[in-house]
Structures are given as structure tokens and as C-alpha cells.
Amino acid sequence: KATVSVLNWRAAYTMSGGTGGSSGLTKFDELKNLPRSHIGASLVLDRKGPTTFESVNFWKPMAAARAVYGGQILGQALVAATRTVKQSDFKVHSFHAYFLLAGSPELPAIYNVGLTRDGRSFASRSVEATQNGKAIFTAQYSFHADEATPLVHQKPMPEGVPPPEACESRASYLQLLRNKYEAAGDTKKVSFVDRIVASQWPSFPSALDLRYVDGSDSAFFLPLETHAPRPARALHWIKCKHPIRSDAHWIHAAVAAYASDAGIIVPTLFPLGSERYQSSMVTSLDHAMWFHAPFRADDWLLYEIESFRAAAGRGLSQGRIYRRDGTLCITVTQESLLRMKERPGALPAVESTRPAKAKHAKL
């Protein structure tokens, strides 16, 4: 077997048919030309070897957060796996991932891709992300070339859902709450809302456009209002806020992976309500996605989320993502760690209210 030096690995990999050559690099380097507030800019990876990539930047869910947003790791890992698949007609159709440790926004992540198998119909990849030599994330990916079949069915899109133009954003709901507290003379809660708004990391909120069918879903974690128990189901519209000037499936799949981590945990807490208890620790444990049909991540997609079970400190949620024409294009599942505590009478500090992975230390 010939030995490939560090200096000529790219030429050798290109000759073998990999996506590491000039055409492959051009295709993936288009992310580097996007404005920083674009989700695609958060998915940029530098190639360090034939199957090794390094993150360029990490975003935080809030300015005070100590951990990386999990959706960004999902998106970056998917880009890393895709960059090693030689067959141009192969598209990711599923992945199964585990969050092992909280990712630090202060350190780059190294993504090492395992070339598990290249077959005629499927290709398989494994990805491990590390920081300081410690594994923080691992996943398995499967790629497939679509096949013609008469067997086609799906779970119908929910009926009677208002369009995104008629739904509330988190910012608009918080403004409604602020107006309510200001009219009531509750300066403590007005100040709390102002701190929440001011603490948002500039890039993260502007990257996604989320519209909630029930605006209160967007603020369930905040100790501003108490919520009575209700069914474990939520609906919101979601899309990349900025246009994606490409039809490449891998870009839209990576952006969808990024977006799929936004809000999927929340309905798990609905049946308990927040009148007596609130979460003391909420973090993602694992995450899986199946891609069923073409879609654009910069078009409105309806995200229907249900939680089927919560017990033993863990909760399971499933999300179904539909195009506006009713086509089910993505299915998502996630299990989360959920630790609860008695609700205190006083408002906690802003930093302790986020549904973040900041406390996601070794479990």
C-alpha cells in the first residue's frame, strides 16, 4: 500500500474520487462567503486531512451561555460526513447521534470521519467530535441514492394550523409580556424581560425565524408565567432567515439539522406544567433524523413536536417536519435529560434560566 505524505494527501484523495479535490472544496467553501449571521456560516469546516475537519467558529444560544448550541454540532458533523462521500447522487437519509459532553464555544472541535462502508446503494460514515482530546459527540450516518417505487405514504400534516405570517415570534411574545408587566407596574418582571432580550447572542436569534402557533411555548422555560399541565405537543413554523443560494441537498439537510434542535425538548415538560416545578437541568442526550423528501430550509417548514414518554429523569420527543404543501420531509427524535426542582418564589438570574447544555458535564 502506497504511503501518502501530509503534503500530497489532497491530490491522492482527489484521484481516488473523494470530494477533497478542487471541485469538492469549491462546493463546500461557498459557506465561507456567507454573512456571519447566516446559519451556513456556522457550519464552515476547515479540512485538516482526508477525513479530518476543524470547526471555524461556534455560536452560543445566549451571551452568558457556557456551552455550544447542540444544533450547530449536528450541522457541522453532517457536513463533515458528507465531504467524504464520493458518490455525487448519494444523499444523507438518516443519522443517529449522541451528545457526550458539553461543547465549549472557546475551543475548536475536531471532527474525525470513519469511512465505514461504500456500497452500490448505500454509504455509511461515523463521526466523532473532540475538544482537547475528549469526545463530545459521536454519530453514525447513512447515505443513499433515491430509488423509484410505487410504495409511498405518510402521516398527514396537521389541519387547521395558522400560517407562519399569523403566528408569533419569541421576540414578539416577550414584548407582549413586557407590555403586560409594565401596565401592571411590575418593574421586577419588566427588568427581567429586558435582561433576557439583552442577553441574546446577536447571531443565534437572527439565524432562525421561528413562529409559534402558541406564543407561550417560546417562553415556557422562563420563570415569568406559570403554566398549567397540558398535552405534550407543540407546533411552530421554522426556516433559515437568510436565503440559501444553492439547491444542494447537503446544505439544506445540515441547516435542518441545526434547526431541529430548537424547541424539541420543550413539550416534554408540558404535562407537568410549571406551577410547582421548574427544570434545574435540561440537556440533549441523543438525536436522530430521517430525511424523506426534498425541501428547502429557507422556506417555511411546520415543526410538529410530541413527547410520548418522560420518566426516570429522561424524556423522549418526536418531531415531524412538513413542507407547506403538506409533504412530510423530515422525522426527528430526541431523548433528553430532565431534572426538576421545586419552583422558588423569587426570579433566578438570567443565566440559570436557559434551556441550555451548559451544565451538560460528564454524566
ChimeraX attribute file (.defattr): number of C-alpha atoms within 10 A of each C-alpha:
attribute: neighborCount
match mode: 1-to-1
recipient: residues
	/A:1	3
	/A:2	4
	/A:3	6
	/A:4	12
	/A:5	9
	/A:6	10
	/A:7	9
	/A:8	9
	/A:9	16
	/A:10	21
	/A:11	14
	/A:12	16
	/A:13	18
	/A:14	17
	/A:15	12
	/A:16	12
	/A:17	13
	/A:18	19
	/A:19	24
	/A:20	26
	/A:21	18
	/A:22	11
	/A:23	11
	/A:24	15
	/A:25	14
	/A:26	12
	/A:27	14
	/A:28	20
	/A:29	14
	/A:30	14
	/A:31	19
	/A:32	15
	/A:33	10
	/A:34	17
	/A:35	12
	/A:36	14
	/A:37	18
	/A:38	20
	/A:39	28
	/A:40	26
	/A:41	19
	/A:42	27
	/A:43	27
	/A:44	25
	/A:45	24
	/A:46	16
	/A:47	18
	/A:48	14
	/A:49	15
	/A:50	19
	/A:51	18
	/A:52	21
	/A:53	24
	/A:54	20
	/A:55	21
	/A:56	16
	/A:57	17
	/A:58	21
	/A:59	24
	/A:60	23
	/A:61	23
	/A:62	24
	/A:63	15
	/A:64	15
	/A:65	23
	/A:66	20
	/A:67	23
	/A:68	22
	/A:69	25
	/A:70	26
	/A:71	20
	/A:72	24
	/A:73	26
	/A:74	28
	/A:75	26
	/A:76	27
	/A:77	33
	/A:78	28
	/A:79	22
	/A:80	27
	/A:81	27
	/A:82	25
	/A:83	23
	/A:84	21
	/A:85	23
	/A:86	17
	/A:87	20
	/A:88	10
	/A:89	12
	/A:90	20
	/A:91	21
	/A:92	25
	/A:93	19
	/A:94	18
	/A:95	22
	/A:96	18
	/A:97	21
	/A:98	19
	/A:99	23
	/A:100	20
	/A:101	21
	/A:102	24
	/A:103	27
	/A:104	19
	/A:105	16
	/A:106	12
	/A:107	15
	/A:108	17
	/A:109	29
	/A:110	26
	/A:111	31
	/A:112	22
	/A:113	24
	/A:114	16
	/A:115	15
	/A:116	13
	/A:117	12
	/A:118	14
	/A:119	10
	/A:120	9
	/A:121	13
	/A:122	16
	/A:123	21
	/A:124	19
	/A:125	22
	/A:126	23
	/A:127	24
	/A:128	21
	/A:129	27
	/A:130	21
	/A:131	17
	/A:132	10
	/A:133	9
	/A:134	13
	/A:135	18
	/A:136	22
	/A:137	25
	/A:138	21
	/A:139	22
	/A:140	21
	/A:141	22
	/A:142	21
	/A:143	23
	/A:144	18
	/A:145	15
	/A:146	13
	/A:147	6
	/A:148	6
	/A:149	6
	/A:150	5
	/A:151	5
	/A:152	6
	/A:153	8
	/A:154	10
	/A:155	9
	/A:156	10
	/A:157	19
	/A:158	11
	/A:159	7
	/A:160	6
	/A:161	14
	/A:162	12
	/A:163	14
	/A:164	20
	/A:165	10
	/A:166	11
	/A:167	19
	/A:168	20
	/A:169	21
	/A:170	19
	/A:171	16
	/A:172	13
	/A:173	19
	/A:174	22
	/A:175	16
	/A:176	13
	/A:177	19
	/A:178	20
	/A:179	13
	/A:180	14
	/A:181	18
	/A:182	15
	/A:183	11
	/A:184	10
	/A:185	11
	/A:186	12
	/A:187	13
	/A:188	11
	/A:189	19
	/A:190	21
	/A:191	13
	/A:192	19
	/A:193	20
	/A:194	13
	/A:195	14
	/A:196	18
	/A:197	14
	/A:198	12
	/A:199	16
	/A:200	17
	/A:201	16
	/A:202	15
	/A:203	17
	/A:204	19
	/A:205	17
	/A:206	16
	/A:207	20
	/A:208	21
	/A:209	18
	/A:210	28
	/A:211	25
	/A:212	23
	/A:213	20
	/A:214	14
	/A:215	20
	/A:216	17
	/A:217	20
	/A:218	21
	/A:219	16
	/A:220	20
	/A:221	18
	/A:222	22
	/A:223	21
	/A:224	16
	/A:225	14
	/A:226	16
	/A:227	17
	/A:228	12
	/A:229	13
	/A:230	12
	/A:231	14
	/A:232	19
	/A:233	21
	/A:234	21
	/A:235	23
	/A:236	27
	/A:237	27
	/A:238	24
	/A:239	22
	/A:240	25
	/A:241	19
	/A:242	19
	/A:243	12
	/A:244	20
	/A:245	10
	/A:246	12
	/A:247	11
	/A:248	12
	/A:249	16
	/A:250	19
	/A:251	23
	/A:252	21
	/A:253	25
	/A:254	26
	/A:255	28
	/A:256	27
	/A:257	27
	/A:258	25
	/A:259	26
	/A:260	27
	/A:261	20
	/A:262	16
	/A:263	18
	/A:264	26
	/A:265	26
	/A:266	22
	/A:267	26
	/A:268	27
	/A:269	24
	/A:270	20
	/A:271	16
	/A:272	18
	/A:273	19
	/A:274	21
	/A:275	14
	/A:276	13
	/A:277	15
	/A:278	23
	/A:279	19
	/A:280	16
	/A:281	21
	/A:282	23
	/A:283	22
	/A:284	24
	/A:285	21
	/A:286	19
	/A:287	24
	/A:288	21
	/A:289	24
	/A:290	18
	/A:291	19
	/A:292	17
	/A:293	13
	/A:294	15
	/A:295	23
	/A:296	22
	/A:297	24
	/A:298	19
	/A:299	17
	/A:300	23
	/A:301	28
	/A:302	27
	/A:303	28
	/A:304	20
	/A:305	25
	/A:306	22
	/A:307	25
	/A:308	13
	/A:309	12
	/A:310	18
	/A:311	9
	/A:312	8
	/A:313	12
	/A:314	17
	/A:315	22
	/A:316	21
	/A:317	23
	/A:318	22
	/A:319	25
	/A:320	22
	/A:321	27
	/A:322	23
	/A:323	21
	/A:324	16
	/A:325	8
	/A:326	16
	/A:327	19
	/A:328	23
	/A:329	18
	/A:330	25
	/A:331	20
	/A:332	24
	/A:333	21
	/A:334	23
	/A:335	23
	/A:336	22
	/A:337	20
	/A:338	21
	/A:339	14
	/A:340	13
	/A:341	11
	/A:342	12
	/A:343	16
	/A:344	11
	/A:345	7
	/A:346	7
	/A:347	14
	/A:348	12
	/A:349	11
	/A:350	17
	/A:351	17
	/A:352	16
	/A:353	17
	/A:354	20
	/A:355	22
	/A:356	23
	/A:357	23
	/A:358	24
	/A:359	18
	/A:360	20
	/A:361	13
	/A:362	8
	/A:363	8
